[in-house]
Structures are given as structure tokens and as C-alpha cells.
């Protein structure tokens, strides 16, 4: 499934570059992002791990940079990349006594969107909707409970809704809300081997400014 999604992303990128050769507009955005998780697991399993062991992930903030190439009056191809934030997890269930910082990791999450912009260029308010693909890789993984922790990469669909507020011919403010499909298999090796799959189910809120050239 991941290979198919990556192939689709590559195809969309080639299409964007091909069609965008005759387009007139480039848009660069800088924004502050609040990454909220609504994580779910099927529990943590392993030899000696009590039944009912679980964990939940927290939220994170970061700064993103976005480049969008307009392919026509309404259609745009957008690439989003942010500074890697650190996200922490807390123990739940029968292991809740272990506390609020049992695992933490940074993540890199480049995302590609095809956006449809409603209205016309020059409108004061211009909503947009996008559909695309997200790739997430976890790095800098730390745990006080295990000496070796690995988290698998994730590739999944992404969707967003946003609005641009024009301040001047080239400058705008923007706000957006995005939903991402991010899942990772976690394997931790210490005195025993722990395993779980985390479905992060993130909702991402962003506010920032954009420049058109």
C-alpha cells in the first residue's frame, strides 16, 4: 500500500511540473503549526507486560514552510515541510504509574497537496481545499524504559481546508486545518520486547503569512 501511495505522489509531482510550466504564480508560506494527536493503539504486548497496558501520544508545535505552484486560476500543487517537532507519550491503563514521558520522538513529515482554490485571484477572501499524501519518519527516539526503540515510517492520505486573506497584491494571511493518516509500528527492546502499533490520527492547525511572486 505504501509503495502505491508513493508512486501516486511521484506521478502527481511530475504532472504538476509538466502542467505548471506555463503557470504564472508561485506562493511561499511561512506558518506556525499546532500538531494535535488523537492516538489509538490495540494495547502494548510483550512477555511480562500486564494486560491492559497502553499509552497515548501528546501534541507538538513547530514552524512550517510551504511552496505552492499555481497550475491555473484554481488548481495548485503544494509541498509542505516543517522543522521536526518532538512528541511525547504517557503511559495508560495498568502501567499508568510509569508517568507522562515514557517515550518521545521527533518526526519529519513532508506532505504533498493538490489544492483547489475557490473564487478568483484578487478576491479578499479565498477558501481552498486540498487532497494529497503524507510521509512521516520518526527520528531521535528516546525511552526511559528500553535501550533500543524503533518506529516504522508511515505513508498515508492527507486532506486540508484553508482560507487566504489578501492584505496586498502579493501578501496574504492564511489559516488551514489538515487531517493526516499516520500509523507506526513500535518495537522496544529492553528487559523484554514490547510491541504496539500507534494510529496517531493527527489534526494539524496552521496560521501564517504568504507571498506570491
C-alpha positions as CSV (number, residue, x, y, z in Angstrom):
1,X,0.0,0.0,0.0
2,X,2.8,2.4,0.9
3,X,4.6,1.8,-2.4
4,X,1.4,2.6,-4.3
5,X,0.9,5.8,-2.5
6,X,4.5,6.9,-3.1
7,X,4.1,6.1,-6.7
8,X,0.9,8.2,-6.8
9,X,2.8,11.1,-5.2
10,X,5.6,10.9,-7.7
11,X,3.0,10.9,-10.6
12,X,1.3,13.9,-9.2
13,X,4.6,15.7,-8.8
14,X,5.5,15.0,-12.5
15,X,2.1,16.2,-13.6
16,X,2.4,19.4,-11.5
17,X,5.8,20.2,-13.1
18,X,4.6,19.5,-16.6
19,X,1.4,21.5,-16.3
20,X,3.0,24.2,-14.2
21,X,5.5,25.2,-16.9
22,X,3.0,27.7,-18.3
23,X,1.6,28.9,-15.0
24,X,2.2,32.4,-13.7
25,X,2.1,32.2,-9.9
26,X,4.3,30.8,-7.1
27,X,3.3,31.1,-3.5
28,X,5.6,30.7,-0.5
29,X,4.1,30.4,3.0
30,X,5.6,30.6,6.5
31,X,3.4,29.4,9.3
32,X,3.1,28.3,13.0
33,X,1.6,24.9,13.3
34,X,0.0,23.1,16.2
35,X,0.0,19.3,15.7
36,X,-2.6,17.5,17.8
37,X,-2.8,13.8,18.1
38,X,-5.9,11.6,18.9
39,X,-3.9,8.4,19.1
40,X,-5.2,4.9,19.4
41,X,-3.4,1.5,19.9
42,X,-4.6,-2.0,20.5
43,X,-2.5,-2.1,23.6
44,X,1.1,-2.9,24.4
45,X,2.1,-6.6,24.2
46,X,5.2,-8.4,25.3
47,X,6.5,-11.1,27.7
48,X,5.8,-10.0,31.3
49,X,3.7,-7.0,30.2
50,X,0.5,-6.8,32.2
51,X,-2.8,-6.9,30.4
52,X,-4.3,-3.5,29.8
53,X,-1.0,-1.7,29.2
54,X,-1.4,1.2,26.9
55,X,0.0,4.6,26.0
56,X,-1.2,7.9,24.4
57,X,0.7,10.5,22.5
58,X,0.7,14.2,23.1
59,X,0.7,17.3,20.9
60,X,3.5,19.4,19.4
61,X,4.2,22.8,17.9
62,X,6.5,23.7,15.0
63,X,7.2,26.1,12.1
64,X,6.4,25.1,8.5
65,X,7.4,26.3,5.1
66,X,5.2,25.8,2.1
67,X,5.8,26.2,-1.6
68,X,2.8,26.2,-4.0
69,X,2.9,26.3,-7.8
70,X,-0.4,27.5,-9.3
71,X,-1.2,25.4,-12.4
72,X,-4.2,27.5,-13.4
73,X,-6.7,30.0,-11.9
74,X,-7.9,27.5,-9.3
75,X,-5.5,24.5,-9.2
76,X,-2.3,24.5,-7.3
77,X,0.4,21.9,-6.4
78,X,1.7,22.4,-2.8
79,X,4.6,20.9,-0.9
80,X,4.8,21.3,2.9
81,X,7.8,20.7,5.2
82,X,8.3,21.7,8.8
83,X,11.0,21.8,11.4
84,X,10.9,18.4,13.2
85,X,9.0,18.8,16.5
86,X,9.3,16.4,19.4
87,X,6.2,14.5,20.5
88,X,5.9,12.7,23.9
89,X,3.7,9.8,25.1
90,X,2.3,8.9,28.5
91,X,1.6,5.5,30.0
92,X,-2.1,4.5,30.4
93,X,-4.0,1.6,31.8
94,X,-2.3,-0.9,34.1
95,X,1.1,0.9,33.5
96,X,-0.2,4.4,34.1
97,X,2.1,4.7,37.2
98,X,5.1,4.9,34.8
99,X,4.3,8.5,34.1
100,X,3.9,11.1,31.4
101,X,7.2,10.8,29.5
102,X,7.8,7.1,28.8
103,X,8.7,7.7,25.1
104,X,9.4,10.7,22.9
105,X,10.4,11.1,19.3
106,X,10.9,13.8,16.6
107,X,9.3,13.4,13.2
108,X,9.8,14.7,9.7
109,X,6.6,14.8,7.8
110,X,6.8,16.2,4.2
111,X,3.3,16.4,2.6
112,X,2.2,17.0,-0.9
113,X,-1.3,18.5,-1.7
114,X,-3.2,19.2,-4.9
115,X,-5.3,22.3,-3.9
116,X,-8.5,23.7,-5.4
117,X,-8.8,27.5,-4.8
118,X,-12.4,28.8,-4.8
119,X,-13.2,32.3,-6.2
120,X,-10.7,34.3,-8.3
121,X,-7.2,35.7,-7.8
122,X,-7.5,39.2,-6.3
123,X,-10.5,38.2,-4.0
124,X,-10.1,39.4,-0.5
125,X,-11.1,36.0,1.0
126,X,-10.3,32.9,-0.9
127,X,-11.0,29.4,0.6
128,X,-9.3,26.3,-0.7
129,X,-9.4,22.5,-0.2
130,X,-6.6,20.0,-0.8
131,X,-6.0,16.3,-1.1
132,X,-2.6,14.7,-1.0
133,X,-0.1,12.3,0.5
134,X,1.9,12.5,3.7
135,X,5.2,10.7,4.5
136,X,6.3,10.6,8.2
137,X,9.6,9.4,9.5
138,X,10.4,9.2,13.2
139,X,13.9,10.2,14.4
140,X,15.6,10.9,17.7
141,X,13.6,8.3,19.5
142,X,14.1,8.2,23.3
143,X,12.7,6.0,26.1
144,X,13.5,5.6,29.8
145,X,12.1,2.0,29.7
146,X,14.1,0.4,26.8
147,X,17.6,0.8,25.4
148,X,16.5,0.2,21.8
149,X,13.3,1.6,20.3
150,X,12.4,1.6,16.6
151,X,9.3,3.2,15.0
152,X,8.3,2.4,11.4
153,X,7.8,5.0,8.7
154,X,4.2,6.0,7.7
155,X,2.7,6.9,4.3
156,X,-0.9,7.9,4.1
157,X,-3.5,10.2,2.7
158,X,-3.8,13.8,3.8
159,X,-6.6,16.4,3.4
160,X,-6.8,20.1,4.2
161,X,-9.2,23.1,4.3
162,X,-7.9,26.6,4.4
163,X,-8.5,30.2,3.6
164,X,-6.3,33.1,2.3
165,X,-7.0,36.7,3.4
166,X,-5.4,39.1,0.9
167,X,-3.7,42.1,2.5
168,X,-1.9,43.5,-0.6
169,X,-1.4,42.3,-4.2
170,X,1.4,39.9,-3.2
171,X,0.9,39.4,0.6
172,X,-1.8,37.4,2.4
173,X,-2.5,35.8,5.7
174,X,-3.7,32.2,5.8
175,X,-5.2,29.6,8.1
176,X,-5.7,25.9,7.5
177,X,-6.8,22.7,9.1
178,X,-5.4,19.3,7.9
179,X,-6.1,15.7,8.8
180,X,-3.4,13.1,8.2
181,X,-3.3,9.3,8.2
182,X,-0.2,8.4,10.3
183,X,0.4,4.9,11.7
184,X,3.7,3.5,13.1
185,X,4.7,0.1,14.4
186,X,6.8,0.4,17.6
187,X,9.2,-2.2,18.8
188,X,11.1,-1.6,22.1
189,X,13.8,-3.9,23.3
190,X,15.0,-3.9,26.9
191,X,14.5,-6.5,29.7
192,X,11.7,-7.7,27.4
193,X,10.4,-6.9,23.9
194,X,7.4,-4.6,23.7
195,X,5.3,-4.1,20.6
196,X,2.4,-1.9,19.5
197,X,1.0,-0.1,16.5
198,X,0.2,3.6,17.1
199,X,-2.5,5.3,15.0
200,X,-1.8,8.9,15.6
201,X,-4.9,10.4,13.8
202,X,-3.4,13.9,13.8
203,X,-5.3,17.1,13.2
204,X,-2.9,20.0,12.2
205,X,-3.8,23.7,12.7
206,X,-1.7,26.3,11.0
207,X,-1.7,30.2,10.8
208,X,0.8,32.2,8.9
209,X,1.7,34.6,6.0
210,X,2.2,34.0,2.3
211,X,3.9,35.8,-0.5
212,X,3.0,35.5,-4.2
213,X,5.5,36.0,-7.0
